Amino acid sequence: MTHDDAHSPDLSPETLSVHAGIGRYENRPVVPPIYETSTFSFDTVEQGAALFAGREKGYIYSRMGNPTVRALENAIATLEGGCDGLACGSGMAAIHTALAAFLTAGDHLVCSEAVYGPTSNLVDQVLTRFGIETTLVDTSDTRAVAGAMQRNTKVVFVETPGNPTLVVSDLQAVSAIAHEHGARLIVGNTFMSPILQQPLSLGADVVVHSLTKFLNGHADVVGGVIIPKTDEDYAHLRGILNHLGGVLPPFEAFLVHRGIRTLALRMEKHSRSALEVAKHLEAHPEVEWVRYPGLESHPQHEVHLKQCRSGGGMVTFELKGGVEAGRAMMNAVKLCGLAVSLGGVESLIQHPASMTHAIMGQEARAQAGISDGLVRLSVGIEAVDDVIADLDQALVAASQATAHPGSTV
Ligand code: LCS
């Protein structure tokens, strides 16, 4: 078998999402088989020793590498334009592994203040215990990033658009600042996927994803991935991942790889529908504000379009009736699921202040621009009219439950 990806990166993302990483195997299956095995046998003791010593190439033990997982790693590396990939057991495992690989006690990290709640806590509460200091900053403000850099800054971590505020950071500008200071730029690309945004081509050194979201797309796997730009970083990351141990099992890798084959189609539909939903909500009398990178009203709309193909599938908004109205609306949806996570075929709605970002605490949330009334919607691939009708009926229910001055319904 082989995982050599014979596909030229010049092929379009739509084509690559179907073919990348598929490879050739014994018996010529058109889909990579699932190697559900923890270990691989050696022909001889000498061969085992040669494999361990790196004199011979081949599989040894599935924490160190597995053909089904390698096929997925290859696919995502091709889509991102990276040199190779490292699949991890969750998005958090990918972020932890990448930060642990490039930070040492005494180092400093600059991190977007608008990031997934547990990422914020990982850098602010856990890494500090290992002597790594972090400055959380609004990375959409390039001058603030420059101001946060220190002599010992080794990594800048940016999520763009940020979860859940959808604040957009200019990756070319931030990578220039990071590199001027000899630091690496690591970008969380979960919300866009490589179909819409390729951070390595904009100056990033490493990309991380939660595979749990758009890349898998079917809400049935938890996983993560790290895609470095250089072979040296890949080799270093592989060693660290092997020691930290947070790898993705083969069956999960198979499912994510299957999901990726429809990624381009799904991202196009997510983006088209989310734009319609965002426009509809923006015009709705019960809605105070809407944030969506594809809307002209988004503060970094132009920066986003400069570095992304479209706005993606995530929309946030707040109702005029504030947190109470938002809660009533989320309790009233029928088609949209009331659940955390995002990026699946089904639309999901959730309340960051009491759910995904509760762990950050009120002060850090306020600093990151996550108001108590903020509602986050992951727009699925259903008929958009059905999604909008569901939101409309939930908005009527919310307005009846929390009649407020100015309520028109
Ligand atoms: N990065 C981003 C941008 C995320 O949204 C998440 C998860 C992670 C990393 C962590 O990935 P995981 O370990 O869960 O695979 N975001 C979630 C969210 O917004 N709701 O539920 C999970």
Boltz pocket constraint, residues with backbone or C-beta under 6 A from the ligand:
constraints:
  - pocket:
      binder: B
      contacts: [[A, 90], [A, 91], [A, 92], [A, 93], [A, 116], [A, 119], [A, 159], [A, 163], [A, 188], [A, 190], [A, 191], [A, 209], [A, 210], [A, 211], [A, 212], [A, 222], [A, 223], [A, 224], [A, 340], [A, 341], [A, 342], [A, 356]]
      max_distance: 6.0
